[in-house]
């Protein structure tokens, strides 16, 4: 699952196996380029098929998810960038959304591929890289947005219960008193109705979904901050060290400290 951070890293780029990722949202621009196999990109209530060489764009604060089928050999390149790095395109990606978010392989300009290759080599967080990263991201957007039909956010139709559910958890997952009953009350639906959303759409129960979101945020804090484990578990919404450690081990098969040692990004 992708993180639903309130505090986002400005820039991330990585390759990974194409897998199912449940509905989520975040405040960054997300680009996904299919390296091998195929991938299904869902935005709101629409599902878009992607093949090798195709590029998908997800603008900030849009509910989206991924589905992967077939042999399981698919791999994709993911780039996440703060809207500020979009430069002249920032207003566009914050106020609009693509009607068709996938660029066919034959329309992916060679400048886009060069930008991905260059940015992949600049993964470490360095303040002096921000201008360079911004320049490459603007090149990518400059070569892709002309191939898209953009519409106003209000026209994208993202106000169903699934979207409200994801948005609610994004805003409240750090609260240790978050519960299915409280969430159902705040969304003016029955707990039974809400439980069915989790089982039918997310294919997991409420507690597991919230734990995964919290673990993703904790991973971010472990890798990119010097907060203590106690501070991190509290900031991520876990009620106790024992609960946090158990959930972390179940998800990653390692302790929080082992994860930090393997993934800590040095300060610039």
C-alpha positions, -999 to +999 in steps of 0.1 A: +000+000+000+012+035-007+015+059+022-012+084+030+012+108+046+003+142+060+040+149+059+052+139+025+087+133+012+093+159-016+106+134-041+107+096-044+115+073-074+118+036-073+112+004-093+090-024-078+070-055-087+035-046-099+011-056-072-024-049-060-025-016-040-058-006-025-075+028-029-055+056-014-046+093-019-018+116-012-008+152-018+019+145-044+020+140-081+024+103-090+038+089-122+039+052-130+058+038-161+053+001-169+086-016-174+074-052-179+040-069-180+008-050-175-009-030-147-044-017-140-046+019-128-078+029-111-088+065-105-121+072-088-145+047-103-127+042-136-101+015-144-074+020-170-053-008-185-016-002-189+009-022-210+047-022-212+060+013-221+029+032-211+029+060-187+002+069-161-003+102-143-021+106-110-026+142-099-025+151-062-054+143-039-071+119-063-083+085-050-064+058-070-055+021-068-035-005-087-044-041-097-019-066-112-029-098-130-012-125-150+021-142-143+032-118-116+063-108-135+052-072-140+075-043-129+069-006-129+088+026-122+071+050-097+079+087-093+063+108-066+069+145-065+056+174-044+034+198-065+059+226-059+084+206-081+060+209-110+069+245-114+047+262-140+024+232-141+016+233-103-017+251-107-028+227-134-022+195-115-039+209-084-070+222-101-075+197-130-074+159-135-069+138-167-099+123-183-077+096-197-046+093-174-026+068-195-002+079-223+002+051-249+038+038-254+041+054-289+033+088-274+058+086-245+085+111-257+122+101-255+127+132-232+104+115-207+125+083-206+157+104-204+142+123-174+133+091-156+167+076-162+184+108-148+161+111-119+166+075-109+203+083-104+195+111-080+175+093-054+192+108-023+175+137-007+197+167-014+184+203-013+207+214-042+189+189-064+155+205-061+159+228-091+172+200-112+144+176-102+119+204-109+133+209-143+130+172-153+095+169-138+084+200-159+100+183-190+079+152-183+047+172-178+055+193-208+058+162-230+028+144-216+000+169-208-005+179-244-017+143-250-043+146-223-078+160-220-080+178-186-112+185-167-120+204-136-117+185-103-154+190-096-163+171-128-144+140-119-172+124-098-152+112-068-178+116-041-189+080-035-185+061-002-152+045-011-137+079-018-151+093+014-138+063+033-102+068+020-104+105+026-116+101+061-088+076+070-062+098+054-073+126+077-078+106+109-054+075+109-030+092+134-058+093+160-055+064+185-093+064+191-102+058+154-127+030+152-152+016+126-181+027+148-168+063+151-160+065+114-194+052+104-211+078+127-190+106+112-198+095+076-235+090+084-236+053+074-241+021+094-211+001+106-224-028+086-224-007+054-189+005+061-176-030+069-189-042+035-168-014+018-136-027+034-143-064+026-156-059-010-133-030-021-102-032+000-104-070+005-095-067+042-112-056+074-111-021+089-084-029+115-060-043+089-065-014+065-058+012+092-028-007+105-013-009+070-018+029+066-002+035+100+027+012+092+034+030+059+036+063+077+058+048+104+081+035+076+084+070+063+093+084+097+118+057+104+136+063+071+134+101+068+134+114+104+154+109+136+123+105+158+125+077+184+105+046+179+082+057+208+076+090+191+069+073+158+044+048+171+025+076+189+026+098+158+013+070+136-016+063+159-006+031+176-017+028+212+012+008+225+047-004+217+035-040+218+008-034+192+032-014+170+059-041+171+034-069+164+018-051+134+052-041+120+066-077+122+035-091+106+037-066+077+075-065+071+090-096+090+114-073+108+115-049+137+112-012+133+149-007+142+159-033+117+139-014+090+155+019+100+190+005+098+183-009+063+164+022+050+175+053+068+182+082+044+211+104+057+204+140+062+220+163+036 
